């Protein structure tokens, strides 16, 4: 089981109508929605041929590329070895499978099944940080996640107001 924390800064002004407790609850719900969106829509993009350019993956060493080419000729590599971070596809399948999103008011953490090397430092110098490559978020994705968080936050605050659970500040 690998734990991949993803954090980016999104601030919402809670205003006068929303109590601190309601704000925290709505932020937690917004981060949960962002985590689910990232896993469903953005994680699969990390395992495409365009991922190397989009997410600035570290260049693989020539020895590894040659080994992958030989394995591709033998039919042992997925997609003819074109994708730099996919060899057999086992990591991709594992990460796309079961996920548990743990949401906090300031971030979300994804708990996914995956190889242990995702949560370890690279054991050789020059080896790519695979977890950093997988969790990297582009500026466009940040905007998309922030928009989803804003929608979820506002929806949750409206629900709390309708339920009478929001005790705003007095005065």
C-alpha positions, 0 to 999 in steps of 0.5 A, a space after each residue: 500500500 502506497 500513500 501519496 500526499 498531494 497538496 496545493 494551496 487553495 484558499 476560500 474566504 469563509 465570510 460572515 455567514 459561515 462558522 469556522 467548524 462549517 468552513 473546515 467541514 466544507 474544505 474537507 469535503 472539497 479536498 475529498 472531491 478534488 482527490 477523487 477527481 485527481 484519481 479518476 481523471 488525472 492519474 490515468 494521464 500520467 501513464 500515456 505517451 504524452 506524460 513525459 513532456 506534460 509532467 517533465 519526467 526525468 529522462 531514462 538512462 540509455 541502458 534502461 531504454 535499450 533493455 526496454 527495446 529488447 523486451 518490446 521485441 520479445 513482446 514482454 513490454 506493454 505498448 512497445 515500450 513507448 511510455 517511459 514509466 510503463 514497463 509491464 503496466 502493473 504499477 498503473 493497474 495497481 494505482 488505478 484500482 482501489 483508492 482511499 481518499 483521506 481528506 483534511 481541511 488543507 490537503 488530501 492524501 490518496 492511499 493506493 495499492 502500489 509497489 513499495 518503491 513508490 514511497 521510497 527514495 530512489 536507491 541509486 543516484 540518478 534514478 527517477 523519483 517515480 512517486 513525484 512523477 506520478 503526483 505532479 500536477 500541471 497548472 491547468 490541472 491545478 485550476 481544474 482541481 480548484 474549480 472542483 473544490 470551489 463547486 463542492 465547497 459552495 454546495 456543501 456550505 449551502 447544504 449546511 445553511 439549509 440544514 441550519 448547521 451553520 452558526 455564523 459570527 454575530 455582530 
